[in-house]
Amino acid sequence: MIDPNGMIQFMGDPEGALTRTLEMELNHPGPHSVGIIGRCKRFAVYAVNGEVKYVAVSEREDDPAGDDYPEDTLAEALLDAILKHKNDEL
């Protein structure tokens, strides 16, 4: 959400409801084996008025959490995707 001053409000998902709804729960056995349960995948979503326009998930077979290869979900990649989407609309 963006407040009247243009500041973005970040919200948590402590019970994982949104994570499960978006099907972004990390189910790989690696994190579970060390007690990390209910973690979400590293992902980024671009949505306009509730319509999802772009989704990126940083996960690989050897890095299911996306910790070693987060590039696809970092700000620069998301901004590039937004600009591409906006250019495609023109």
Backbone bond lengths (Angstrom), bond angles and torsions (degrees), N, CA, C in turn:
res aa  C-N    CA-C-N  psi(-1)  N-CA   C-N-CA  omega(-1)  CA-C   N-CA-C  phi
1 M - - - 1.448 - - 1.524 108.96 -
2 I 1.306 116.23 149.97 1.460 121.52 177.57 1.515 107.81 -117.02
3 D 1.324 115.58 127.60 1.465 119.39 -178.45 1.529 109.88 -81.20
4 P 1.336 118.15 173.14 1.473 121.09 -177.19 1.527 114.17 -58.91
5 N 1.337 118.13 -21.16 1.461 121.46 178.91 1.519 112.57 -89.72
6 G 1.336 116.83 4.91 1.454 120.73 178.91 1.517 114.10 83.44
7 M 1.324 117.00 10.89 1.464 120.83 179.70 1.528 109.35 -87.60
8 I 1.323 115.80 138.76 1.460 121.20 178.90 1.526 108.81 -82.94
9 Q 1.297 116.60 134.16 1.458 121.59 176.60 1.525 108.13 -103.26
10 F 1.319 115.81 118.74 1.459 120.94 177.90 1.519 108.47 -90.91
11 M 1.311 115.44 141.89 1.454 120.18 -178.14 1.524 108.84 -126.43
12 G 1.317 116.13 143.86 1.457 121.35 179.71 1.524 111.76 -87.18
13 D 1.307 114.89 170.25 1.464 122.87 178.10 1.529 107.42 -134.33
14 P 1.342 116.93 61.57 1.471 119.83 -170.91 1.526 115.12 -61.11
15 E 1.304 118.02 -26.01 1.472 120.29 179.84 1.526 112.33 -99.03
16 G 1.333 117.60 -3.62 1.456 121.96 176.06 1.521 115.02 77.34
17 A 1.324 118.15 15.35 1.469 120.47 -178.08 1.531 111.82 -62.84
18 L 1.318 116.67 -47.65 1.469 119.66 179.41 1.529 110.25 -67.53
19 T 1.315 116.42 -40.62 1.466 120.97 178.58 1.523 110.75 -55.89
20 R 1.323 116.82 -46.37 1.468 120.08 179.73 1.527 111.28 -69.61
21 T 1.317 117.56 -39.48 1.466 121.03 179.73 1.529 110.92 -61.63
22 L 1.323 116.12 -39.19 1.468 120.88 179.34 1.524 112.40 -82.55
23 E 1.330 116.21 -0.37 1.466 122.78 -178.13 1.524 110.85 56.50
24 M 1.336 115.74 45.02 1.455 122.29 -179.53 1.522 112.72 -114.73
25 E 1.334 117.27 16.03 1.458 119.67 177.91 1.525 109.51 -72.69
26 L 1.314 115.98 133.44 1.452 121.76 179.79 1.521 108.70 -80.83
27 N 1.324 115.85 110.56 1.461 121.43 -175.82 1.519 113.45 -105.59
28 H 1.311 117.65 5.62 1.460 121.31 -179.86 1.531 109.45 -63.92
29 P 1.336 117.97 141.27 1.465 120.17 -176.85 1.531 114.51 -67.32
30 G 1.319 118.46 -20.06 1.474 120.73 -178.21 1.520 113.41 -56.52
31 P 1.333 118.46 -61.53 1.469 119.29 178.86 1.527 113.13 -61.02
32 H 1.325 116.91 -35.38 1.466 120.17 179.38 1.522 110.60 -62.53
33 S 1.335 116.16 -35.43 1.464 119.76 -176.45 1.523 112.44 -67.41
34 V 1.334 117.57 -19.69 1.465 120.43 178.23 1.528 111.62 -110.10
35 G 1.335 115.70 17.48 1.462 120.23 173.39 1.512 116.21 88.97
36 I 1.318 117.93 8.01 1.474 119.97 178.34 1.524 107.37 -92.90
37 I 1.305 115.62 101.07 1.461 121.24 -175.98 1.526 109.07 -118.36
38 G 1.314 115.60 136.11 1.461 119.88 178.33 1.511 113.75 86.47
39 R 1.303 117.50 11.07 1.463 120.23 178.74 1.518 109.66 -72.10
40 C 1.316 115.87 144.70 1.463 118.71 176.16 1.524 109.28 -92.60
41 K 1.312 114.07 158.22 1.454 120.53 174.98 1.523 108.05 -68.34
42 R 1.305 116.68 158.69 1.467 121.14 175.25 1.524 106.09 -79.57
43 F 1.332 116.53 112.73 1.457 119.28 -176.88 1.513 111.36 -144.85
44 A 1.322 115.61 163.03 1.464 122.58 176.07 1.517 107.80 -136.02
45 V 1.315 115.66 140.75 1.460 121.62 -179.45 1.524 108.86 -128.69
46 Y 1.307 115.52 135.43 1.464 121.33 171.42 1.524 106.45 -111.76
47 A 1.327 115.39 118.58 1.464 120.39 -179.11 1.523 109.21 -130.41
48 V 1.314 115.75 146.56 1.458 122.52 178.12 1.518 107.38 -124.62
49 N 1.316 116.46 118.44 1.474 122.08 -179.49 1.532 111.55 50.23
50 G 1.319 115.19 42.79 1.459 120.16 176.91 1.523 115.43 83.18
51 E 1.316 118.06 -3.97 1.469 121.47 178.56 1.520 109.25 -99.63
52 V 1.320 116.28 120.39 1.461 121.14 -179.22 1.520 109.59 -73.12
53 K 1.325 114.71 123.57 1.465 120.76 -179.08 1.525 112.03 -102.98
54 Y 1.346 116.98 -26.16 1.466 120.53 -175.23 1.525 109.10 -157.11
55 V 1.324 116.23 138.96 1.461 122.44 175.98 1.516 108.13 -134.53
56 A 1.312 116.15 134.15 1.464 121.68 174.18 1.519 108.02 -128.52
57 V 1.320 116.10 137.01 1.462 121.96 178.24 1.520 107.50 -126.24
58 S 1.326 116.43 127.19 1.466 121.05 177.32 1.513 108.49 -95.09
59 E 1.305 115.92 90.03 1.457 120.42 175.01 1.521 108.12 -147.33
60 R 1.296 114.83 143.76 1.458 122.43 175.89 1.511 107.30 -136.92
61 E 1.312 115.84 163.32 1.461 119.45 -178.96 1.530 111.41 -56.30
62 D 1.354 116.41 -39.60 1.458 119.91 -179.57 1.531 112.99 -90.54
63 D 1.322 117.76 0.62 1.464 122.70 -179.38 1.529 108.86 -147.91
64 P 1.333 117.96 70.99 1.464 120.26 -174.65 1.523 114.32 -63.60
65 A 1.327 117.89 -25.71 1.464 120.45 -179.81 1.523 112.80 -85.41
66 G 1.326 117.46 -13.57 1.456 120.73 -179.70 1.516 113.48 76.56
67 D 1.329 117.15 13.31 1.465 119.85 -177.88 1.527 112.87 -69.53
68 D 1.333 116.88 -35.65 1.464 120.05 -177.51 1.525 112.93 -84.24
69 Y 1.322 117.02 -23.37 1.469 121.87 -177.42 1.537 110.22 -133.34
70 P 1.322 117.99 68.40 1.464 120.12 -176.49 1.532 114.61 -84.59
71 E 1.325 117.71 0.80 1.470 121.95 -169.46 1.524 114.35 -49.83
72 D 1.326 117.00 -40.11 1.470 119.99 -175.57 1.518 113.32 -65.55
73 T 1.327 117.47 -19.10 1.463 120.63 -175.70 1.527 112.96 -113.83
74 L 1.304 117.43 5.15 1.460 120.13 178.46 1.530 110.21 -78.58
75 A 1.312 115.52 163.98 1.465 121.84 -174.29 1.525 112.63 -53.70
76 E 1.330 118.09 -44.41 1.466 120.57 -177.49 1.525 111.76 -59.93
77 A 1.329 117.23 -43.54 1.466 120.80 179.84 1.522 111.05 -66.67
78 L 1.325 116.41 -40.19 1.462 119.51 179.61 1.529 110.94 -67.42
79 L 1.317 117.41 -41.50 1.464 119.94 177.06 1.524 111.26 -62.94
80 D 1.328 117.08 -40.17 1.472 120.28 176.28 1.531 110.74 -60.65
81 A 1.324 116.70 -42.71 1.470 120.88 179.53 1.527 111.03 -65.06
82 I 1.315 117.05 -39.48 1.469 120.82 179.00 1.524 109.81 -64.69
83 L 1.332 117.02 -45.98 1.466 120.29 179.50 1.524 111.09 -62.68
84 K 1.329 117.59 -41.70 1.455 120.69 177.71 1.525 110.27 -61.78
85 H 1.323 116.58 -44.19 1.448 120.57 178.98 1.528 110.79 -61.02
86 K 1.306 117.02 -45.37 1.469 121.01 -179.75 1.529 110.62 -63.89
87 N 1.338 117.79 -39.60 1.460 121.08 177.82 1.518 112.07 -66.73
88 D 1.332 116.77 -35.69 1.458 120.92 178.37 1.518 111.72 -67.21
89 E 1.347 116.05 -26.59 1.472 120.00 179.83 1.509 112.18 -75.20
90 L 1.343 116.95 -23.68 1.478 120.19 -175.12 1.496 112.80 -72.84
